[in-house]
Amino acid sequence: MKFSSVNSGRLPFVIVALFVACLLADTAFSQSPFYKGKTIRVIQGAAAGGALDVRVRAVIPFLEKYIPGNPNVITEYMPGAGGGKVAGYIYNAAKPDGLIIGEAGSGFVSNAVLGQSEVTYDIDKFVYIGSADTSAHYIFFTRKQAGLTSLEKLRSHSGLRIGGQTVGQSPYLRARFFAYLIGFKEPRFVTGYSGPEVDLAMQRGEIDARNNPAQAIMMRTPDWVEKSLMDFHAGFEVPVGNKHARFAQLPDLATFTRTEKERKLLAMLRSLTLTGSPYFLPPGTPHNLVRILQDAMRRTFEDKEFHREFEKKTGDSATPLLGEALQKVIKELPRDPEVVDLFKTIAGPDPLPAR
């Protein structure tokens, strides 16, 4: 009887304790990370095995680490239209469920700004979560055997052969801007190379000139600098003020502009270059999932181990831009119709326009 009496007095407390325990268990269950046990697909706007693929693969393990719930992150490929194919898919067909991320080079952004007919998406309505490679100091140079040791000689030389990959790709576009603003005489743009093949073509004398990030020059072909095997003429800072110490003495491309229209033209190129290779979500992705993915990308970019792995895998340093900053860069891209028309002409395959 005594035992029964004692437990009867404690019964209300036991009931309350059990209720609280159940409530806490239910709360803990309801707060289980959304991404636990799920798979995220990163769909690239390029083919497997290329430079873009390598950069994505450097990012993926850190997203898996920093997204709460540690989901499996896989990559798929949807090359075409300079990233426009994957951009169209993410915009028009992908579910805004936080489980599909698009990733492409800046071509899909420039195609939209330039009003290309194949564009089926609105770059201002994507939700951006970051870009791992944005800043650089691009250098224009010629092979020593060409004998073009000064800007004056460079301008007076006719038919300079400038190497690149394909029409529309970033190296080709930058080369066209160097040629246009510095004032080359009837330059020839030789395309069809991969990045490493352009270097080999320079060494074999098949082409006379190219442009490349300063860091890539120092990492991949340091002899070109240390043994003076090339003549370095000008740079292009992205963003403004971002100089590589070894090439800090070179004039920036901005010093060659003559008019406000040309300054706006170069600002457009600089902003497009600054977007790098964006990671983006479909419009309408829930805000809480956007915050989770943006925060995971931020923590990735802050991780020193990520920077070591990125450089190890790609040969370049990561130069990250966070999602909100990337969104702002894209929103503020110059879109003056007159400037856009000139940009389209320079970006295309036809002879450069007269200044």
N, C-alpha and C positions, 0 to 999 in steps of 0.2 A: 504493500500500500504506500509506504513511504516513497519507494522508487517511482511508482505511478504518479504520485502527487508532485514530485519534483519535476518530472518531464512534462506534466500538464502545464506547469507554470512557465516552462521554457518554450512551449509549443508555438506561441505567436512569434517568438524570436527566430525559431527554426524556419517557420514559414516565410518570414521576411528575408532571412538569409538565402533560402532557396530561390525566392523570387528575384532577388538582386543578382544571384549567381546566374540564373537563366537569362536575365536581362543583359548582363555583361557578355555572356556567351553569344547571345543573339547579336549584340552590337559588334562584337569582335568579328563575327561571321559576316555581318553586313558590310564591314569595313575591310574585308579581304581585298587586296589589290586587284583592280580591274583586269590587269594584264597577266595575272598569275595563270599559268597553264595555256596561254594563248600564243598565237604566232602572228608576227608582224611581217608584212611583205614590203620590201623596198624595191620598187620597180624603176629600173634605170632606163634612161633614154639613150643608151649606147650598148654596143655588143660586149659580150663577155671577153675578159682578158685584156682590155685596153686600159689606158691610164685612168679613166673615170671609174672603172670597175675596181682597180687597185685601191683608189682612194676610199671608195665605199666600204670595201672589205677591211680597211683600217679603222673605220668608224664603228662598224657593227658590233664587235665584242664589247665596246664600251657602252653602247646603247643597251645591250642585254644586261650589263652590269648595273646601270643607273636607272633604268625604268623599274619602278616598284613592281614586284611580282616576277621580275626577271624572265620576260617572255623569250621565246625563240624568235630570232630575227633572221629572215632569209632574203635573198636577193633574186630578182627576176629581171628579164631584159626585154625592152621594147624599143629598139633603135628605129630611127627614121625622122626625117624633117628637122634635123638639128635639135632634137629633143621635143619637137612639136607633137609627135605621135603620143608619147607618154603623157605630155601635158594635156592633150585632148582627152585621153582616157581618164586621167585623174579628175578633170573638170566635168566631164559629161557622163561618165559611167561608173566610176568608183564609188562605193558606199562611204559616206562620211562617218565611219565607225571607229576611227582611230587605229585601224589595223592595216591600212594601206598608205604608204608614203611614196611620193614621186621624187625622183632625183635626176637632174639633167644638167648639162652645161648651159651657159648663159644664152645659147642660141635660141632657145624657146622664148626667152625674154626679148631679145632683139628682134626676132621675127614678129612678135606682137606689136612692139613699138613702131616698127617699120611698116606695119599694115599689110603683111604678106597674106595672100589670098587663102593659103591653106590653114591659117590660124583659126581654131574653133574654140578658143578659151579666152578668158579675161584674166590677165596676170595680176590685176589689182584685187581679185576676189579669192585667189589662193591664200591659204594660211601657211606662212613660212616658219620653219623651225630652226633654220640655220644654214650656214655654208662653211665648209672647212678650208677652202682655198680661195682667198679673195685678193689680198694685197700682194704687190710685187713691184720690182723695178725692172722694166723691160729695156733691153739694150739692142740697138741696131748696129751691126758691124759687117765689115767686108774682109775677105781673105787678103792676106798681105801681098800675094802675088799680083793682085789686081792693081796695086800701086796707087790706090785712092786714099792718100794719107791725110787729106783735109776735107772739110765740107765744100770748099771751093772746087776741088777736083771731083768730088762726088757729084756736085751739081752740073758740072760741065761734061761729065762722062755720059755718053749716049748708049742706051740699050742695056743698062745694068740688069743682070739676071738675078732675081730675088726668089729664093726657094721657099716652099711652103707645102702644106698638106692638100687641102681642097678649098675651093672657093666657098667663102662663108665661114670657115673655121677661124677661131680667134687669131692664130699666128698669121694667117693670110690677111685678115682684116687689119691687124696692127701694121703689117708691112705696107699695106696700101696707104695707111695714114702717114707713116714715116715718109713714103715717097711723095705723097701729095703735099704735105706741109713743108717739108724741107725743099722740095722743088726739083725732083729728079727729071732728067730728060729722057722721055720715051722708055721708061723702065719695062722690063719683061718679067712677068710673074710665072715661075715654073712650079707647077703643082704635081701632085701624085705621089709625094713622098710620105713616109711616116716620120715622126719626130727625129728618131736616131738616124734615119736615112738622109735627112737634110744635112746633118753634120758630116756624114760620109761624102755627100755630094759636094760640100764645101772643100773637103780635103782633096777630092779628086779633080776639082776645078770645073765641075759640071755647072755650078752656080757661083755667083760672086758674093752674095750677101744673104743675110737672114736676120731675124730678131729672136731673142730668147730671154727668159728671166735671168737676171744677174746671178741669182743663187744657183740656177741650173748650170750656168756657164762655169761657175767656180767649183761645183761639185763634180760635173761630168767631164769637163774639158779644161782643167786648170792650166794646162800647158799653153793654151791659146793666149792666156793672160801673162803667165810667168815667163814665157819664151817669146812674147810679142809676135805670135803667129797670125794675129788678126789686128785690124784697125777698128777701134771702137769710136763711134761718131756721135751718138745721141741716145737719150733715155726717155722713158715714159713712166712717170711716177703714179702708182695707184695704191693709196690715195695720194693727193698732193703732199709733197714733203717726205715721202717714203723712198729714201735713197739708200742704195747699197754702198757701203763705205768705199769699196774698191773703185766704184764708178761715179762717185759723187761729183767729180769735176766735169762730167758731161752735161751739155745743155739739155734741159727737158724739152719735150716736144711742144709744150705750151709757148716756148720762146719764139717759135716759128710762125705762130698765128698772126694774122694781119688785121682781121676784122672781128667785130662782135659775132658775126655769123660763124666764123671759124672757131671762135672760142666756145660758142655753144655746141658746135659740132664735136669738138674735142671733149667737152664736158659730158656729152652723151656717151662717147666711147669709154671715158673713164668710169662713169657710173655703171655702164653695162659690164665692164670688166670687173668692177668691184663686187658684182653679184656672185661671181665665182660659179660654183655648181650647187644651186640651191636644193635643199630638201623641203618639200612642200606637201600640204594636205588638201583634200577636197574642200571646197566651200561648204560651210555648215557643220564642220566637225565640232562636236560639243566642246565648250570652253574648258571644262575640267580635264578632258583628254589632251587638248592643246597645251594646257599648262604643264601637264605631266611630261609630254614629249619635248617641249621647249626647255624645261628644267633639266631633263636627262641630257639633252644636247649641250646645255650650258655646262653641266658637270663634266661631260666628256671633254669639252674644250679646255676646262680648267685643270684637267688631269695631266700631270707631267709625263706619265707613262704613255698616254695617248700620243703626245707630241713625239716621244721617242719612237713609238711604233709607226706613226705616220711617216716620219722621215726615213725609217728603216725600210718600209715597204715601197714608198714612192720616190725616194731620193730628193724630196723637197720638204721644206718646213711647212707645217700647217699655219695658215693665216686666217683664223676663224672670224666669222661674223654671226652674231646671235640673231634669232628669229625676228624680234621686233625691229632691230637695226636694219636687217635685210628688207623687211617690209617697207621701212621708211625710204631706203635707197630706191627701191622699185617704184614706189609711189611718186617720188620726186624726179624720176627720169625726165630729161627735157623731151618735149614732144611737139615742138614748134613745127608745123607742116613744111615750111621752107627748109628747115634744117634737116628734117627727116628725109626729104627728097634728095638732098645732097648726100646724106649718109648712105642712102640706098644705091646711089650711083657709084660712090667710092667702094662700097662693099661688094659690088657685082663684078662680073668678068670683063666688062668693056674697058676701053682705055680711060685713064683718069681724066676728069674734066679739067679744063683750063681754069686758072685762078684769076 
